[in-house]
Amino acid sequence: MPSAASQRQWEIDALRGLMLVLMTLTHLPTRFATPLSQPFGFVSAAEGFVFLSALVAAKVYTLKQQREGDAALTRGFHGRALKIWAVQAALLCCLFTLIALLGLLMDQPAVTDLLSFYLERPLVAFVAGLMLIYNPPLLDILPMYVLFMLASPLLLLAGGRRGWAVILAASAGLWVAAQLDVGTHLYEAAARWARIPVPVRETGAFELLGWQFLWVLGLWMGARAGRGEAVLPPPGPGLVRAAWAVALVGLAWRHAAGQVPFPDTSVHAWAPAVNAAFDKWHLGPLRLLNLAALVLLALHHGPALAARLRRPRALELLGRASLPVFGAHLLLVLLALAFFGAAHGGRSWWVDTGILAVSFAVLWAVALGSDAIDRHAAGVKARWKARRERRRQRRVSAGGGR
């Protein structure tokens, strides 16, 4: 049987590594953040990372289900959710102790503003943070991952038995509800009923009802890949041309206008509605269209492109160690905010370049360490399995001799 490493797709690892690089460039408080954020259109690295994570997890655990049964699929997702929660808990502990202390000692608004709720109600914030209710800025994506991971076995098992049509339709309905802020109203009603003291603004920027649609689409496509089917039916030439048109318009518009399609909403009466349609936190419809075009183009042209390119080993390594690298990048961002603040106007190019250089050196070291640990664990597991198999064969031989 092929090893786990040989079953990995280097293209997926490289794409995840690229998403991690883009997120790091976006989150670090340097002059490079704005021009390098959303470089491919009105789509951020977060969308690509969430989609790829769902696709890869569904494929990996669908294959595991086929070998070991439904319980293995559930164990795999729940085990991954526990690891992600542990990383989130560790980051919260660092934020509430080291980062908070640095922010207070250095009178750093970038930290004290981020931690305003914690500084007002530390015990409530700590408990609610571990319960994934209070999610400070920057630390609000991993809680979403935990919830999605916990729900994924139910969705995959139901999709495998009854088909995905109803699941995809229900998920699309929840996404529509997110555009109407239904999730916010539901939380506020639940918070009043359960007397949860965390305001909705402190629960995180990501609208769960919107982003679950992207996750469910990734699960569906990953499950297809795990069963040996095409991730999507081959698109016709007309659809590919339409995807190119959407992607090129999004790319040109993003770099002409900036991070927001219409920075000055007073120019046109309909400008606020267009900006809302590109909203990241609700995963607005035009943003979703821009992302769909990029995904279709990647699936259509990716195999031929990958065959011609040299393998980007550095991105692969970062992608293989996605969870520890992601956690490390958040810690580095928080430290940079504590020491340098959010504004970069008064800093020299050399300082910002140094922040990036040190940060990527640390992420590379984390990825190397994680890879070494994974290889060691795989070797120990292989030796343990080999010894167990030898003992089994000796018992069989001894029984046959009698």
LINQUI-V716092 format. One line per field, one symbol per residue. ss: DSSP state (A for helix, B for strand, O for the rest). psi: psi as a letter, one per 30 degrees, with the letter a starting at -180 (. if undefined). burial: + if it has 9 or more other ideal C-beta (glycine too) atoms within 8 Angstrom, else -. A space follows every 50 residues. Layout:
ss: ???
psi: ???
burial: ???
This chain:
ss: OOOAAAAOOAAAAAAAAAAAAAAAAAAOOOOAAAAAOOOOOOOOAAAAAA AAAAAAAAAAAAAAAAAAOAAAAAAAAAAAAAAAAAAAAAAAAAAAAAAA AAAAAOOOAAAAOOOAAAAAOAAAAAAAAAOOOOOOOOOOOAAAAAAAAA AAAAAAAAAAAAOOAAAAAAAAAAAAAAAOOAAAAAAAAAAAAAOOOOOA AAOOOOOAAAAAAAAAAAAAAAAAAAOOOOOOOOOOAAAAAAAAAAAAAA AAAAAAAOOOOOOOOOOOOOAAAAAAAOOOOOOOAAAAAAAAAAAAAAAA AAAAAAAAOOOOAAAAAAAAOAAAAAAAAAAAAAAAAAAAOOOOOOOOAA AAAAAAAAAAAAAAAAAAAAAAAAAAAAAAAAAAAAAAAAAAAAAAAAAA AO
psi: klleeffkjfeeeeeeeeeeeeeeeeekilffeeffkhfgahklfeeeee eeeeeeeeeefeeeeeefleeeeeeeeeeeeeeeeeeeeeeeeeefdeee eeeeeghjefeeeegeeefeieeeeeeeefggejjlkfhgeeeeeeeeee feeeeeeeefeglfeeeeeeeeeeeeeefggeeeeeeeeeeeefhkgjle fgflfkjefeffeeeeeeeeeeeeefgglkelkkkleeeeeeeeeeeeee eeeefeeafkeiejffekfgeeeeeefgkeefileeeeeeeeeeeeeeee feeeeefflkkieeeeeeeeheeeeeeeeeeeeeeeeeeflfkgegllee eeeeeeeeefeeeeeeeeeeeeeeeeeeeeeeeeeeeeeeeeeeeeeeee e.
burial: -------+---+++++++++++++++++++-++--+++-+++++++++++ +++++++++++++++------+++-+++-++-+++-++++++-+++--++ -+++-+-+-+++-++-++---+-+++-++--+++++-+++++++++++++ +++-+++++-------++--++-++-+++--+++--++-++------+-+ -+++-+++++++++++++++++++++----++--+---++-+++-++--+ +-++--+---++--+-----+--+++++++-+++-+++++++++++++++ -+---------+--++++++++++++++++++++++++-+---+------ ++--++--++-+++-++++++--+---+---------------------- --
